Amino acid sequence: VAFEVSADGVHFQAVGDVANDVDEHAESPVIRDFGITRAGIRARYVRVTAKAPIMCPDWHKGAGNQSFIFADEIIVE
């Protein structure tokens, strides 16, 4: 998950990233917070980018279908 900030919404600056450490073979839904702490950054816009595989792998119960990510909320303090 990559985090970027911008003052104008056009020019973004990377401020951190977090690796996904969730077991991809987990059978039940997993709730996981991905976040960074950076003091002193002022921005009007925040961009969060997370990437999933394009298709579910053969071992997955959704094999052959597109994969997806659910994002419940983004908190900026």
C-alpha positions in Angstrom: 0.0 0.0 0.0 1.5 3.3 -1.1 0.7 6.7 0.5 1.2 10.0 -1.4 0.3 13.6 -0.6 -0.2 16.7 -2.6 -0.9 20.4 -2.1 -2.5 20.9 -5.6 -3.9 17.4 -6.5 -1.6 17.2 -9.5 1.9 16.8 -8.1 2.1 14.0 -5.5 5.0 13.2 -3.2 5.5 9.6 -1.8 5.5 9.7 2.0 5.6 6.0 2.8 4.4 2.5 2.0 3.4 -0.6 3.9 4.0 -4.2 2.8 1.1 -6.7 2.9 1.9 -9.4 5.5 -1.5 -11.1 5.4 -1.4 -14.8 4.5 -2.8 -15.1 1.0 -4.1 -18.6 1.8 -6.2 -17.4 4.7 -9.7 -19.0 4.4 -11.7 -16.4 6.3 -11.9 -12.6 5.8 -9.0 -10.7 7.3 -9.2 -7.2 8.7 -5.9 -5.4 8.6 -4.9 -1.8 9.1 -2.3 -0.4 6.7 -0.9 2.9 7.8 2.0 5.2 8.2 2.9 7.9 10.8 4.6 11.0 9.5 4.6 14.2 11.6 4.8 17.6 10.1 3.4 16.9 6.7 0.8 19.3 5.4 -1.3 18.4 2.4 -4.7 19.0 0.9 -4.9 15.7 -1.0 -4.0 12.2 0.0 -3.7 9.3 -2.5 -3.6 5.7 -1.3 -2.8 2.9 -3.8 -3.2 -0.8 -3.2 -2.8 -3.4 -5.8 -4.3 -6.9 -6.0 -3.5 -9.7 -8.5 -5.5 -9.3 -11.6 -7.0 -12.8 -11.4 -7.5 -15.2 -8.4 -4.9 -17.9 -8.5 -5.8 -21.6 -9.2 -5.8 -22.6 -5.5 -8.3 -19.9 -4.6 -12.0 -20.7 -4.4 -12.6 -17.8 -6.8 -10.1 -19.2 -9.3 -10.5 -17.7 -12.8 -12.4 -14.6 -11.5 -11.0 -11.1 -11.1 -9.6 -10.3 -7.7 -10.5 -7.3 -5.6 -9.7 -5.3 -2.5 -12.2 -3.9 0.0 -11.2 -0.6 1.6 -13.6 0.4 4.4 -12.2 3.8 5.4 -9.2 6.1 5.2 -8.3 8.2 8.2 -6.1 11.3 8.0 -5.2 13.0 11.2 
